[in-house]
């Protein structure tokens, strides 16, 4: 289940979410904003995870 949710929220989730949202009648503008937010949310969580794991090199 975790893999399925992670796949839907990852960068390749757009291949699943875009056709699904368009099929249920969501306008393209709303669909684009929704998938962008989901990908931004997923990326932000990865940054937080690396921060708490102390795997971030601050000079970079």
N, C-alpha and C positions, 0 to 999 in steps of 0.2 A: 504494500500500500504506500509506503514511504517513497519507493522508487517511482511509482506512478505519479504521485503528487509532485515530486521533485522534477520529473520530466515535463509535467505540464507547466511548471513555473520557470523552467530553465529557458535558455535561448531558443531551443528547438520547440518550445511550447507554442510558439507562434504558428507552426505548421498544423497544430491541432486546434488551437483556440480560434484562429482567424476563420477557417471554413465553418467551424461550429457556430460561432457568433453570427456570421453572415447567414447561415442556414436558418437560424431561429428568428431572423428578421431585424437584427441590430443594424443601424446605419453604419456605413463605412467609417465616418468620422469618430463615432463612439467606439467602434471596434478597434480602431487604430490607437486611440487614447487608452483604452482598457489594456490592450496587449503591451503597450509601452510602459504603463504603470506596473503591470505584473512583472515584466522583465527588470524594471528599475528596482522594484521591491526585492526581487530575488538577488540581484547584484549587491544591493545594500546589505542584505543579510549575510552575504559571503564576506563582505568587508568587515562587518562586526565580528563574525566568527574568527577571521584571521587576527583581528585586534585582540580579542580575548585569549587567543592561543599564543599571543606574543610572537607572531610570525611576521610582523610588519616592520620593515626597516625604515625608520624615520628619515634618514638622510636621503633616501630615494624620493 
